[in-house]
């Protein structure tokens, strides 16, 4: 049998981690978590909240460290090292769709926060997570699931020895309607095929993944609709025939080697991605025919990640020097179109003027070249340093249907980063980290000069926006069985213009500042019981007064300020026995306007999982979600919209309700 490595939240991060907010969640922890959607795997990262504001097949909404990260901006996610975030996306910059992921195959989730790491670049200023799949399963898995609201899922996953290597294969079939009056009817199929050979010291793997899904969508609803439309319910829809379809097909190859003198890692990847998304958030604001629009994104992506590390010494002290190179190329076709019942068409506004069926259509080539260097030195038994320098060069070539918004542009940034680590004393280590980072803006925004709807002149967005962060923290395992970290952090983002995929134009944003504290705890008093409690509190503000919908202020709409996640898991040792988990997730109220006059409510969700292993082959489990049946909201916005029955627009809170209490059951056979 091949060697099987199990990763967890291990004491070994003492002497390894570069900051207090760095960590790992292993398979032994992840498999007990309740997951209502694949993207919630990222909630294993302390402080992260994963929600949804539209159909289930769309990328999730993410929150972390005072950010409404939208669909992934400023949080870099990768699977087996392959980046998931999509720049210059048709819907939102950094779009992160994790519906292609199969949770049962996850070996571990490695996470880091802040711009302190030389090997992390675009989208990583708030944080980053790399999700690793297993190369080999100790047993094949056949699983069927069923549950509330038309939920059904089946999974087959298996490993086999082929010569001196391993083949991992998996297929997932999925369907879910959700509680919506107009069912999501979300259908997806996932497939994984992976060949791997070697050991941690030398080896390689080739991985192919394919995903296809289609769905209907109930978008967020205006709060006033519950009062002014007779019989209207929070699970009803104000749109018509919204939804979409998406696919992603990838191939990657990884090679690594290591000895006492050096180590090398190389990753080559390519994938094809396709999304057609139909949405209507304002209902009848612009046209009596409705405001539904289509966003198209088709792309081919290719990239390289390579690094080489030398192990040596300086003044008889251990030293590591690393050089790395990252290259990425995206060939993109974007489009924004007016639609009625998913058919592209011209419309008329309330003055009888024509609204063109094509708002904008662009072919974009975006390429980046990012070399970096990093130095680690153990200067003394209780003191080590990590210093890095990264350069990012970006090139944008936009060929649009409007010549004024076409053109080429490039930009480059150099980002120094570093950490000072003291200890450990009494199994306690102290960290001081700081660095410069960035995030890129959409290629369509950096070459744009006129608004595609109005023809008015607009300011182009900065290609690369500087971020600056610092963090002071502590990590301790002084209490037996308890691993605890505390981090105080601050992050500034320079003045920027942000491209809005929904509008097809740029929107102004002022410089921002965010700061906060995170306290993470994981306690295993016995081998069969674990408790975790993560607390995150932050403050976010514009560094100057800005104007919103008729208001002025320095609050950042949607900025999350408090997150609490806590759980208790029980596992009866041996082949036969009970296992269970109870988890509470809370995220607090948020400002929805710049003057803080309108705020969202808080959201509390209690979930649980209980199961029984009959033997090494058969397992049955039941999951329950929103067990208190709270009527909270997944997400809230404040903006103008117009219902079909109204004569004029109204500013209002628009929200997506959390799903009501739901139950799912699974039967698993391992062989």
VONU-902449 format. One record per residue (C-alpha): chain; x, y negated, z. Coordinates in nm, 2 decimals, padded with zeros to 4 digits. Each point is the difference from the previous one (the first is absolute). Layout:
<nodes>
  chaine       X       Y       Z
       A       X       Y       Z
...
</nodes>
This chain:
<nodes>
  chaine       X       Y       Z
       A   00.00   00.00   00.00
       A   00.12  -00.36  -00.07
       A   00.08  -00.23   00.29
       A  -00.30  -00.20   00.11
       A   00.08  -00.34   00.16
       A  -00.26  -00.15   00.24
       A   00.02  -00.38   00.05
       A  -00.16  -00.18   00.29
       A   00.01  -00.31   00.21
       A   00.34   00.11   00.13
       A   00.24  -00.13   00.27
       A   00.27   00.01  -00.27
       A  -00.10  -00.35  -00.13
       A   00.21  -00.12   00.29
       A   00.33  -00.07  -00.17
       A  -00.16   00.02  -00.35
       A  -00.27  -00.26  -00.03
       A   00.09  -00.35  -00.12
       A  -00.29  -00.18   00.18
       A  -00.25   00.08   00.27
       A  -00.29   00.00  -00.25
       A   00.16   00.28  -00.21
       A  -00.14   00.35   00.05
       A  -00.12   00.33  -00.13
       A  -00.33   00.20   00.02
       A   00.04   00.37  -00.06
       A  -00.22   00.27  -00.13
       A  -00.06   00.14   00.35
       A  -00.16  -00.34   00.09
       A  -00.18  -00.08  -00.32
       A  -00.19   00.33  -00.04
       A  -00.21  -00.07   00.31
       A  -00.11  -00.35  -00.11
       A  -00.35  -00.06  -00.13
       A   00.01  -00.15  -00.35
       A  -00.31  -00.13  -00.17
       A   00.21  -00.09  -00.31
       A   00.35   00.08  -00.12
       A   00.13  -00.35   00.05
       A  -00.06   00.02   00.37
       A   00.32   00.20   00.03
       A   00.16  -00.35   00.01
       A  -00.18  -00.06   00.33
       A   00.27   00.22   00.15
       A   00.21  -00.31  -00.04
       A  -00.06  -00.20   00.32
       A  -00.20  -00.31  -00.06
       A  -00.13   00.10  -00.35
       A  -00.37  -00.01  -00.07
       A  -00.14   00.16  -00.31
       A  -00.35  -00.10  -00.12
       A  -00.21  -00.02  -00.32
       A  -00.21  -00.28  -00.15
       A  -00.13   00.18  -00.31
       A  -00.04   00.34  -00.15
       A   00.20   00.29   00.15
       A   00.22   00.05  -00.31
       A   00.14  -00.35   00.02
       A   00.33  -00.07   00.19
       A  -00.05  -00.07   00.37
       A   00.03  -00.33   00.18
       A   00.29  -00.01   00.24
       A   00.07  -00.22   00.31
       A   00.33  -00.03   00.19
       A   00.19  -00.27   00.20
       A  -00.25  -00.28  -00.05
       A  -00.05   00.08  -00.37
       A  -00.30   00.08  -00.20
       A   00.22   00.19  -00.24
       A  -00.28   00.03  -00.25
       A   00.08   00.32  -00.19
       A   00.36   00.02   00.09
       A   00.19  -00.33  -00.04
       A   00.28  -00.03   00.25
       A  -00.02   00.37   00.10
       A   00.22   00.23  -00.21
       A  -00.13   00.35  -00.03
       A   00.17   00.30  -00.17
       A  -00.06   00.37  -00.03
       A   00.31   00.22  -00.02
       A   00.19  -00.33  -00.07
       A  -00.21  -00.09  -00.30
       A  -00.15  -00.35   00.05
       A  -00.38  -00.02   00.00
       A  -00.05  -00.38   00.00
       A  -00.08  -00.14  -00.34
       A   00.13  -00.35  -00.09
       A  -00.20  -00.22  -00.24
       A  -00.30   00.22   00.06
       A  -00.34  -00.07  -00.16
       A  -00.17  -00.03   00.34
       A   00.25  -00.10   00.25
       A   00.38  -00.04   00.04
       A   00.16   00.30   00.15
       A  -00.31   00.22  -00.05
       A   00.05   00.32   00.21
       A  -00.23   00.29  -00.09
       A   00.07   00.31   00.21
       A  -00.30   00.21  -00.13
       A   00.25   00.23  -00.18
       A   00.15   00.11   00.34
       A  -00.08   00.34   00.16
       A   00.04  -00.04   00.38
       A   00.07   00.37   00.07
       A   00.32  -00.02  -00.20
       A   00.15  -00.29   00.20
       A   00.31   00.09   00.19
       A   00.06  -00.33   00.16
       A  -00.06  -00.38  -00.03
       A   00.31  -00.22   00.05
       A  -00.08  -00.36   00.07
       A   00.19  -00.33   00.05
       A  -00.12  -00.35   00.05
       A   00.15  -00.34  -00.08
       A   00.25  -00.12  -00.27
       A   00.30   00.15   00.18
       A   00.09   00.29  -00.23
       A   00.23  -00.03  -00.31
       A  -00.17   00.29  -00.18
       A  -00.35  -00.16   00.03
       A  -00.10  -00.27  -00.24
       A  -00.33  -00.11  -00.16
       A  -00.31   00.01   00.22
       A   00.18   00.12   00.31
       A   00.01  -00.32   00.21
       A  -00.28   00.11   00.24
       A   00.10   00.37  -00.02
       A   00.07   00.31  -00.20
       A  -00.09   00.37   00.02
       A   00.14   00.29  -00.19
       A  -00.23   00.31   00.00
       A   00.19   00.32  -00.05
       A  -00.15   00.33  -00.13
       A   00.12   00.34   00.11
       A   00.20   00.21  -00.24
       A  -00.12   00.33   00.14
       A  -00.31   00.12   00.19
       A   00.04   00.28   00.25
       A  -00.34   00.13  -00.12
       A  -00.23  -00.06  -00.29
       A  -00.32  -00.20   00.08
       A  -00.35   00.05  -00.13
       A  -00.24  -00.25   00.15
       A  -00.36  -00.11  -00.05
       A  -00.18  -00.29   00.17
       A  -00.35  -00.14   00.01
       A  -00.17  -00.28   00.19
       A  -00.23  -00.30   00.02
       A  -00.10  -00.21  -00.30
       A   00.09   00.25  -00.27
       A   00.36   00.05   00.11
       A   00.16   00.31  -00.15
       A   00.37   00.09  -00.04
       A   00.20   00.31  -00.09
       A   00.38   00.05   00.01
       A   00.23   00.27  -00.11
       A   00.38  -00.04   00.07
       A   00.27   00.26  -00.02
       A   00.38   00.05   00.00
       A   00.20   00.27  -00.16
       A   00.37   00.09  -00.02
       A   00.12  -00.01  -00.36
       A   00.36   00.11  -00.03
       A   00.20  -00.22   00.24
       A  -00.27  -00.27   00.00
       A  -00.35  -00.07   00.12
       A  -00.32  -00.09  -00.20
       A  -00.27  -00.19   00.18
       A  -00.34  -00.03  -00.17
       A  -00.33  -00.16   00.12
       A  -00.34  -00.09  -00.15
       A  -00.26  -00.21   00.18
       A  -00.37  -00.05  -00.11
       A  -00.20  -00.27   00.17
       A  -00.35  -00.16   00.00
       A  -00.16  -00.25   00.23
       A  -00.31  -00.22  -00.03
       A   00.03  -00.20   00.32
       A  -00.30  -00.15   00.19
       A  -00.08  -00.25  -00.28
       A  -00.35  -00.03  -00.15
       A   00.17   00.02  -00.34
       A   00.24   00.30   00.06
       A   00.37  -00.04  -00.07
       A   00.00   00.34  -00.17
       A   00.38  -00.02   00.03
       A   00.16   00.30  -00.17
       A   00.38   00.06  -00.01
       A   00.24   00.27  -00.09
       A   00.36   00.02   00.12
       A   00.28   00.22  -00.10
       A   00.36   00.05   00.12
       A   00.28   00.22  -00.14
       A   00.34  -00.02   00.15
       A   00.32   00.20  -00.04
       A   00.28  -00.04   00.25
       A   00.33   00.16   00.06
       A   00.28  -00.04   00.25
       A   00.05  -00.12   00.36
       A   00.02  -00.34   00.17
       A   00.37  -00.01  -00.09
       A  -00.06   00.07  -00.37
       A  -00.30   00.05  -00.21
       A  -00.25  -00.14  -00.25
       A  -00.37  -00.01  -00.06
       A  -00.23  -00.07  -00.30
       A  -00.36  -00.11   00.09
       A  -00.30  -00.05  -00.22
       A  -00.33  -00.15   00.13
       A  -00.33  -00.07  -00.18
       A  -00.31  -00.18   00.11
       A  -00.33  -00.09  -00.16
       A  -00.31  -00.15   00.16
       A  -00.32  -00.19  -00.08
       A  -00.25  -00.16   00.23
       A  -00.29  -00.24   00.05
       A   00.04  -00.29   00.25
       A  -00.21  -00.19   00.25
       A   00.20  -00.32   00.04
       A  -00.01  -00.23   00.30
       A  -00.34  -00.16   00.06
       A  -00.11  -00.35   00.11
       A  -00.11  -00.01   00.36
       A  -00.31  -00.21  -00.09
       A  -00.13   00.27  -00.23
       A  -00.10   00.20   00.31
       A  -00.24  -00.29   00.09
       A  -00.13  -00.14  -00.33
       A  -00.05   00.32  -00.20
       A  -00.29   00.21   00.13
       A   00.10   00.35   00.09
       A   00.37  -00.06  -00.08
       A   00.24   00.23   00.20
       A   00.37  -00.03   00.08
       A   00.06   00.30  -00.22
       A  -00.18  -00.15  -00.30
       A   00.18  -00.16  -00.29
       A  -00.03  -00.35  -00.14
       A   00.19   00.09  -00.32
       A  -00.09   00.22  -00.29
       A   00.20   00.30  -00.13
       A   00.33  -00.10   00.16
       A   00.27   00.26   00.03
       A   00.29   00.13  -00.20
       A   00.23   00.27  -00.11
       A   00.38   00.05   00.05
       A   00.28   00.25  -00.07
       A   00.36   00.03   00.09
       A   00.25   00.26  -00.14
       A   00.36   00.00   00.13
       A   00.33   00.19  -00.04
       A   00.30  -00.05   00.22
       A   00.33   00.17   00.05
       A   00.22  -00.03   00.31
       A   00.36   00.11   00.06
       A   00.21  -00.03   00.32
       A   00.33   00.12   00.13
       A   00.19  -00.07   00.33
       A   00.33   00.11   00.16
       A   00.22  -00.14   00.28
       A   00.14  -00.28  -00.22
       A  -00.30  -00.13  -00.20
       A  -00.36   00.06  -00.11
       A  -00.19  -00.08  -00.32
       A  -00.37  -00.03  -00.08
       A  -00.16  -00.05  -00.34
       A  -00.37  -00.03  -00.09
       A  -00.14  -00.04  -00.35
       A  -00.38  -00.05  -00.04
       A  -00.26  -00.08  -00.26
       A  -00.38  -00.02   00.01
       A  -00.30  -00.10  -00.20
       A  -00.28  -00.19   00.17
       A  -00.34  -00.11  -00.13
       A  -00.29  -00.19   00.18
       A  -00.33  -00.14  -00.12
       A  -00.17  -00.18   00.29
       A  -00.35  -00.16  -00.01
       A  -00.09  -00.24   00.28
       A  -00.24  -00.27   00.10
       A   00.06  -00.19   00.32
       A  -00.19  -00.32  -00.07
       A  -00.32   00.16  -00.16
       A  -00.16  -00.28  -00.20
       A   00.23  -00.29   00.08
       A   00.12  -00.08  -00.35
       A  -00.26   00.16  -00.23
       A  -00.36   00.10   00.02
       A   00.11   00.33  -00.17
       A   00.21   00.08   00.30
       A   00.37  -00.05   00.09
       A   00.13   00.36  -00.06
       A   00.35   00.01  -00.15
       A   00.24   00.26  -00.11
       A   00.37   00.02   00.09
       A   00.22   00.22  -00.22
       A   00.35   00.11   00.09
       A   00.19   00.26  -00.21
       A   00.38   00.04   00.04
       A   00.30   00.22  -00.04
       A   00.26  -00.02   00.27
       A   00.36   00.13   00.02
       A   00.26  -00.05   00.26
       A   00.32   00.10   00.18
       A   00.11   00.00   00.36
       A   00.37   00.10   00.06
       A   00.23  -00.04   00.30
       A   00.34   00.12   00.11
       A   00.13  -00.01   00.36
       A   00.37   00.03   00.11
       A   00.07   00.12   00.36
       A   00.31  -00.15   00.15
       A   00.13  -00.20   00.29
       A   00.13  -00.34   00.09
       A   00.23  -00.05   00.30
       A  -00.07   00.37   00.08
       A  -00.38  -00.07   00.01
       A  -00.25   00.18  -00.22
       A  -00.11  -00.20  -00.31
       A  -00.24   00.06  -00.29
       A   00.00  -00.20  -00.32
       A  -00.28   00.04  -00.25
       A  -00.05  -00.14  -00.35
       A  -00.34   00.04  -00.17
       A  -00.18  -00.09  -00.32
       A  -00.37  -00.01  -00.07
       A  -00.15  -00.06  -00.35
       A  -00.36  -00.02  -00.10
       A  -00.19  -00.07  -00.32
       A  -00.38  -00.05  -00.03
       A  -00.16  -00.02  -00.35
       A  -00.35  -00.13   00.08
       A  -00.32  -00.07  -00.18
       A  -00.23  -00.23   00.21
       A  -00.35  -00.12  -00.07
       A  -00.28  -00.20   00.17
       A  -00.34   00.02  -00.17
       A  -00.36  -00.11   00.06
       A  -00.24   00.30   00.01
       A  -00.36   00.10   00.04
       A  -00.06   00.36   00.11
       A   00.37   00.07  -00.08
       A  -00.03  -00.13  -00.36
       A   00.22  -00.28  -00.10
       A  -00.20  -00.30  -00.13
       A  -00.02  -00.38  -00.01
       A  -00.23  -00.16   00.25
       A  -00.17  -00.33   00.06
       A   00.03  -00.22   00.31
       A  -00.29  -00.19   00.16
       A   00.06  -00.29  -00.24
       A  -00.03   00.22  -00.30
       A   00.37  -00.01  -00.08
       A   00.17   00.32  -00.12
       A   00.23   00.19   00.23
       A   00.25   00.18  -00.22
       A  -00.01   00.38   00.04
       A   00.38   00.00   00.02
       A   00.14  -00.21   00.28
       A   00.36   00.10  -00.08
       A   00.19   00.29  -00.15
       A   00.38   00.04   00.04
       A   00.28   00.24  -00.08
       A   00.27  -00.03   00.26
       A   00.35   00.14   00.03
       A   00.14  -00.03   00.35
       A   00.34   00.12   00.09
       A   00.22  -00.02   00.31
       A   00.36   00.08   00.08
       A   00.10   00.02   00.37
       A   00.35   00.09   00.12
       A   00.08   00.00   00.37
       A   00.27   00.07   00.25
       A  -00.02   00.10   00.36
       A   00.26   00.04   00.28
       A  -00.05   00.19   00.33
       A   00.27  -00.01   00.27
       A   00.00   00.16   00.35
       A   00.22  -00.27   00.16
       A  -00.03   00.15   00.35
       A  -00.17   00.29   00.17
       A  -00.29  -00.25   00.09
       A   00.01  -00.23  -00.30
       A  -00.05   00.04  -00.37
       A  -00.09  -00.23  -00.29
       A  -00.18   00.03  -00.33
       A   00.05  -00.27  -00.27
       A  -00.13   00.00  -00.35
       A  -00.01  -00.22  -00.31
       A  -00.26   00.05  -00.28
       A  -00.04  -00.17  -00.34
       A  -00.33   00.02  -00.19
       A  -00.03  -00.11  -00.36
       A  -00.34  -00.01  -00.17
       A  -00.10  -00.06  -00.36
       A  -00.35  -00.06  -00.13
       A  -00.11   00.00  -00.36
       A  -00.37  -00.08  -00.04
       A  -00.18   00.02  -00.34
       A  -00.35  -00.13   00.07
       A  -00.31  -00.08  -00.21
       A   00.07  -00.37   00.09
       A   00.33  -00.13  -00.13
       A   00.02  -00.26   00.28
       A   00.01   00.29   00.26
       A   00.26   00.20  -00.19
       A   00.37  -00.01   00.03
       A   00.30   00.14   00.18
       A   00.14  -00.08   00.34
       A   00.26   00.14   00.24
       A   00.12  -00.06   00.35
       A   00.25   00.14   00.25
       A   00.04   00.00   00.38
       A   00.29   00.11   00.23
       A  -00.12   00.12   00.34
       A   00.23   00.06   00.30
       A  -00.12   00.23   00.27
       A   00.13   00.14   00.33
       A  -00.05   00.15   00.34
       A   00.20   00.01   00.33
       A  -00.08   00.31   00.21
       A   00.11   00.03   00.36
       A  -00.01   00.32   00.21
       A  -00.12   00.24   00.08
       A   00.01  -00.06   00.38
       A  -00.23   00.24   00.20
       A  -00.14   00.13  -00.33
       A  -00.09  -00.36  -00.10
       A   00.11  -00.19  -00.31
       A  -00.03  -00.37  -00.09
       A  -00.03  -00.15  -00.34
       A   00.04  -00.35  -00.16
       A  -00.09   00.00  -00.37
       A  -00.04  -00.27  -00.26
       A   00.00  -00.05  -00.37
       A  -00.13  -00.15  -00.32
       A  -00.24   00.17  -00.23
       A  -00.25  -00.09  -00.27
       A  -00.31   00.10  -00.19
       A  -00.06  -00.03  -00.37
       A  -00.30  -00.17  -00.15
       A  -00.20   00.13  -00.30
       A   00.17  -00.05  -00.34
       A  -00.32  -00.16  -00.13
       A   00.02  -00.27   00.27
       A   00.37  -00.08  -00.05
       A  -00.06  -00.09  -00.37
       A  -00.34  -00.15   00.03
       A  -00.06  -00.37  -00.08
       A  -00.37  -00.03  -00.05
       A  -00.31   00.15   00.17
       A  -00.14   00.26  -00.25
       A  -00.36  -00.09   00.10
       A   00.01  -00.38   00.01
       A   00.31  -00.09  -00.21
       A   00.12  -00.23   00.28
       A   00.37  -00.01   00.06
       A   00.13   00.20   00.29
       A   00.34   00.04   00.17
       A   00.19   00.32  -00.07
       A   00.07   00.23   00.30
       A   00.35   00.05   00.13
       A   00.13   00.34  -00.13
       A   00.16   00.10   00.33
       A  -00.11  -00.14   00.33
       A   00.25  -00.02   00.29
       A  -00.09   00.16   00.33
       A   00.20  -00.02   00.33
       A  -00.04   00.21   00.30
       A   00.15   00.07   00.35
       A  -00.07   00.27   00.26
       A   00.12   00.08   00.35
       A  -00.09   00.34   00.14
       A   00.07   00.29   00.24
       A  -00.04   00.37  -00.04
       A   00.00   00.24   00.30
       A  -00.04   00.36   00.10
       A   00.09  -00.05   00.36
       A  -00.33   00.16   00.12
       A   00.00   00.37  -00.08
       A  -00.23   00.07  -00.29
       A  -00.07  -00.37  -00.07
       A   00.13  -00.18  -00.30
       A  -00.07  -00.37   00.01
       A   00.09  -00.30  -00.21
       A  -00.06  -00.38   00.04
       A   00.06  -00.25  -00.28
       A  -00.04  -00.38  -00.01
       A   00.01  -00.12  -00.36
       A  -00.04  -00.31  -00.22
       A  -00.04  -00.03  -00.38
       A  -00.01  -00.31  -00.22
       A  -00.11  -00.01  -00.36
       A   00.09  -00.30  -00.22
       A  -00.24  -00.21  -00.20
       A  -00.16   00.20  -00.28
       A  -00.26   00.02  -00.26
       A  -00.19   00.33  -00.01
       A  -00.16   00.16  -00.31
       A  -00.36   00.11   00.05
       A  -00.08   00.30  -00.22
       A  -00.37  -00.06   00.06
       A   00.01  -00.35  -00.14
       A   00.28   00.04  -00.25
       A   00.18  -00.31   00.13
       A   00.23  -00.12   00.27
       A  -00.11  -00.12   00.34
       A   00.20  -00.23   00.23
       A   00.14   00.12   00.33
       A   00.20  -00.19   00.25
       A   00.31   00.12   00.20
       A  -00.10   00.24   00.28
       A   00.13   00.12   00.33
       A  -00.09   00.31   00.19
       A   00.13   00.13   00.33
       A  -00.11   00.27   00.25
       A   00.08   00.29   00.22
       A  -00.03   00.38  -00.05
       A   00.01   00.26   00.28
       A   00.00   00.36  -00.11
       A  -00.02   00.31   00.22
       A   00.01   00.37  -00.05
       A  -00.02   00.23   00.30
       A   00.02   00.38   00.01
       A  -00.04   00.11   00.36
       A  -00.02   00.36  -00.11
       A   00.05   00.20  -00.32
       A  -00.37   00.02  -00.05
       A  -00.11  -00.36   00.07
       A   00.10  -00.33  -00.16
       A  -00.12  -00.35   00.05
       A   00.07  -00.31  -00.21
       A  -00.08  -00.37   00.05
       A   00.10  -00.27  -00.24
       A  -00.07  -00.37   00.07
       A   00.06  -00.28  -00.25
       A  -00.08  -00.37   00.05
       A   00.09  -00.28  -00.24
       A  -00.06  -00.36  -00.09
       A  -00.01  -00.13  -00.36
       A  -00.02  -00.36  -00.13
       A   00.08  -00.22  -00.29
       A   00.29  -00.23   00.08
       A  -00.20  -00.30  -00.14
       A  -00.37  -00.09  -00.02
       A  -00.17   00.15  -00.30
       A  -00.35  -00.03  -00.16
       A  -00.25   00.28  -00.03
       A  -00.37   00.00  -00.10
       A  -00.07  -00.35   00.12
       A   00.21   00.04   00.32
       A   00.36  -00.08   00.11
       A   00.22   00.19   00.24
       A   00.31   00.21   00.06
       A  -00.17   00.34   00.06
       A   00.06   00.28  -00.26
       A  -00.33   00.16  -00.10
       A   00.00   00.37   00.07
       A   00.32   00.00   00.21
       A  -00.03   00.28   00.25
       A   00.10  -00.08   00.36
       A  -00.05   00.32   00.20
       A   00.02   00.37  -00.07
       A  -00.03   00.28   00.26
       A   00.02   00.37  -00.09
       A   00.01   00.27   00.26
       A  -00.05   00.37  -00.01
       A   00.03   00.32   00.20
       A   00.07   00.34  -00.16
       A  -00.01   00.35   00.14
       A   00.14   00.31  -00.15
       A  -00.02   00.35   00.15
       A   00.33   00.17  -00.07
       A   00.01   00.33  -00.19
       A  -00.17   00.14  -00.31
       A  -00.34  -00.01   00.17
       A  -00.15  -00.30   00.17
       A  -00.17  -00.33   00.01
       A   00.12  -00.34  -00.13
       A  -00.16  -00.34   00.02
       A   00.06  -00.37  -00.03
       A  -00.19  -00.31   00.11
       A   00.10  -00.34  -00.15
       A  -00.11  -00.36   00.05
       A   00.08  -00.26  -00.25
       A  -00.07  -00.37   00.07
       A   00.08  -00.31  -00.21
       A  -00.10  -00.34   00.13
       A  -00.19  -00.30  -00.14
       A   00.17  -00.21  -00.28
       A  -00.04  -00.36  -00.13
       A  -00.19  -00.01  -00.33
       A   00.05  -00.37  -00.06
       A   00.30  -00.23   00.03
       A  -00.16  -00.20   00.28
       A  -00.09   00.32   00.19
       A  -00.37  -00.11   00.01
       A  -00.11   00.34  -00.14
       A   00.14   00.32   00.14
       A  -00.05   00.37  -00.05
       A  -00.10   00.24   00.27
       A   00.22   00.27   00.15
       A  -00.02   00.36  -00.11
       A   00.02   00.31   00.22
       A   00.00   00.35  -00.13
       A   00.01   00.33   00.20
       A   00.08   00.32  -00.19
       A   00.07   00.36   00.11
       A   00.12   00.33  -00.13
       A  -00.04   00.34   00.15
       A   00.09   00.34  -00.13
       A   00.09   00.36   00.08
       A   00.27   00.22  -00.14
       A  -00.14   00.36   00.00
       A   00.34   00.14  -00.10
       A   00.29  -00.09  -00.22
       A  -00.23   00.01  -00.31
       A  -00.34  -00.15   00.09
       A  -00.08  -00.35   00.14
       A  -00.33  -00.19   00.03
       A  -00.01  -00.37   00.08
       A  -00.26  -00.28   00.03
       A   00.07  -00.38  -00.03
       A  -00.23  -00.28   00.12
       A   00.02  -00.36  -00.11
       A  -00.14  -00.31   00.16
       A  -00.13   00.21   00.29
       A  -00.16  -00.30   00.17
       A  -00.18  -00.09  -00.32
       A   00.12  -00.36   00.02
       A  -00.14  -00.25  -00.25
       A   00.33  -00.18  -00.04
       A   00.16  -00.12  -00.32
       A   00.29   00.15  -00.19
       A   00.09  -00.34  -00.14
       A  -00.15  -00.36  -00.01
       A   00.05  -00.29  -00.24
       A  -00.15  -00.35  -00.02
       A  -00.07  -00.15  -00.34
       A  -00.28  -00.13  -00.22
       A  -00.24   00.23  -00.18
       A  -00.35  -00.01  -00.15
       A  -00.27   00.26   00.04
       A  -00.24   00.07  -00.29
       A  -00.28  -00.16   00.19
       A   00.19  -00.32   00.09
       A   00.00  -00.34  -00.18
       A   00.34  -00.10   00.12
       A   00.32   00.15   00.13
       A   00.06   00.05   00.38
       A   00.32   00.05   00.20
       A  -00.04   00.31   00.21
       A   00.17   00.29   00.17
       A   00.04   00.29  -00.23
       A   00.07   00.34   00.16
       A   00.04   00.37  -00.06
       A  -00.17   00.20   00.29
       A   00.18   00.29   00.16
       A  -00.15   00.33  -00.09
       A  -00.24   00.14   00.26
       A   00.07   00.31   00.21
       A   00.11   00.29  -00.23
       A   00.12   00.35   00.05
       A   00.22   00.23  -00.22
       A   00.09   00.36   00.05
       A   00.29   00.20  -00.15
       A   00.08   00.37  -00.04
       A   00.37   00.07  -00.06
       A   00.16   00.33  -00.10
       A   00.38   00.03   00.01
       A   00.17   00.30  -00.16
</nodes>
